Amino acid sequence: MKIQRRGASANHGVKAVELRKMKYKWNASSDTFDASSGAPAFDFSTTAKHNYNIRLTLNELSDVIDALGRDCVSIDKDEFAEAFSKSVPALVRIMARASGIGS
């Protein structure tokens, strides 16, 4: 996963951090989906290293899924199918839960 940033006022170009060994999980204690770097990554502008955690609420995760659903038609269908074919069972479970099905 790559995180990029650019200055809001003084734009000196794009800086990026490459996150490795990502871990993804539902965090029941905060009701968020967490994406965490499993290995320290360098700071954007120093030699310091940090562990990064990205936390999405259900509403934010829903917005991501909405954007992907809206824009996935512009992705090559074979490339998309290859990337998501392993996720079909999870997508079906998500659809069922979003429809109010299941315990």
N, C-alpha and C positions, 0 to 999 in steps of 0.2 A: 504494500500500500504506500502511496506517495501523498504527502501533504505539501501543498505549495502555498506560498504567500507572496504578496506584492504590497509595497507601501501605499497607503491611502492618499497621502499628500505628496511625499517625495518618492516618486516611483524610480527606484534604482534597478528595476528588473525583477524577475521572478526568482525567489529562493525556494529550495525544495528540501525535504527530509524524506529519506526512504526508510520506511518501517518494515522490519523483517520479523519472521516467526510470529505472525499475527495470531491472536487467540480471540475467538468470538464466543460470547455466551449471553444468556439472559440473566440479568442481575435481579433476582426476586426482591431483595431488600430495598432496592431503589426503584423498582419497576422500570428498568431501562435495559436496552440492548447495549452491551459493552464490546468494543473492539480495542484490544490492548496489544501493544508491541511486546513481544516476548524477549526482545533483546534491546539493550540501550541503543539510542540513535543520537547522532550529533545534533547539537543546537543549530538553529538556522544561521546564526552569525558568530558563534564562538566555537571553541573546541570542547566545550562542556557536553556531556552526554546526559540524555534524559530518557525515562520510560514514558511513553505516550498512552493515553487512554481517551477514546472517543466514546461518549455516552449519548445514546439517542433514546428519547421517550417514545412511547407507542405512537403518538401523533406524528413525531418527526420521522419515524420509521415508515409509517403509513404514507407520508409525503414522498419519501424516497421510492417506495413501491409504486405510487401513483405516477411519478415522473418516469420511472422505468417502463411502466405499462404504456404510457402515452408515447414515449420516444423510441421504444424498442423496434418499431416498424422501420426505423432508419438503419438498423443494424442488420448486416448480412444474416439471412435466416439460417444458413448452415452453421455459421459461427455461433449464433445465439443458441441454436439447438444443441450444439456440442458443449457449450459452456453450462447450459442449464438442464440438460437431460438428467443428470444425476440428482437434481433438486426437485424433480417432478413430485415424488412422494411428499416432500416437505411443503411444496406449494399447495398440494391437495389438502394437507392438514391445515395449513393457514387459511385456505378458502373455507374449509368446514368450520373452523373456529370463528372466523369473521362472519359466517352465516348463522352463528349461534348453535351449531351442531357440536356434540361431544361434551364430555364431562370435564 
